[in-house]
């Protein structure tokens, strides 16, 4: 799945960009995804993980 954290499932959120004159136009907020090599089930795999999962230690990185 594209643009989704494979640990917590965080994905893009949609909403409106609101200008000073209060005009609304659609926009997206994308998660801060990093592609890392991680140890999953004893194997080294390449996964997309959000920065929050990396910082909190939910992923063990392979060196």
C-alpha positions as CSV (number, residue, x, y, z in Angstrom):
1,X,0.0,0.0,0.0
2,X,1.4,3.3,-1.0
3,X,2.0,6.2,1.5
4,X,0.9,4.1,4.5
5,X,3.0,3.2,7.6
6,X,3.3,-0.6,7.8
7,X,3.5,-0.5,11.6
8,X,0.7,1.8,12.8
9,X,-1.3,2.2,9.5
10,X,-1.0,6.0,9.4
11,X,-2.0,7.4,5.9
12,X,-2.8,10.7,4.2
13,X,-5.5,12.9,5.5
14,X,-7.6,15.3,3.4
15,X,-9.0,18.7,4.2
16,X,-9.1,22.3,3.0
17,X,-6.4,24.9,2.5
18,X,-7.9,28.2,3.8
19,X,-6.6,31.5,2.5
20,X,-6.7,34.8,4.3
21,X,-9.8,35.7,2.3
22,X,-11.4,32.4,3.5
23,X,-11.4,30.7,0.1
24,X,-11.2,26.9,0.4
25,X,-9.3,24.6,-1.8
26,X,-8.6,20.9,-1.3
27,X,-5.2,19.7,0.0
28,X,-3.6,16.6,1.6
29,X,-1.4,16.1,4.6
30,X,1.0,13.3,4.0
31,X,2.7,11.2,6.8
32,X,6.4,11.5,7.3
33,X,7.3,8.0,5.9
34,X,10.9,6.6,5.8
35,X,11.9,3.5,3.9
36,X,14.1,1.5,6.2
37,X,15.5,-2.0,6.5
38,X,13.9,-3.6,9.5
39,X,14.1,-7.0,11.2
40,X,10.7,-8.7,10.9
41,X,10.2,-12.3,11.9
42,X,14.0,-12.9,11.9
43,X,14.3,-11.6,8.3
44,X,15.6,-8.3,7.0
45,X,12.8,-6.5,5.0
46,X,12.5,-3.1,3.5
47,X,9.3,-1.3,4.8
48,X,7.8,2.1,4.9
49,X,7.6,3.4,8.5
50,X,6.4,6.8,9.9
51,X,8.9,8.8,11.9
52,X,6.9,8.5,15.1
53,X,7.2,4.7,15.0
54,X,10.9,4.9,14.3
55,X,11.5,7.3,17.2
56,X,9.4,5.4,19.7
57,X,11.3,2.1,19.0
58,X,8.5,0.1,17.5
59,X,10.8,-0.9,14.7
60,X,14.2,-2.7,15.1
61,X,16.4,-1.5,12.3
62,X,18.8,-3.8,10.5
63,X,22.3,-2.6,10.0
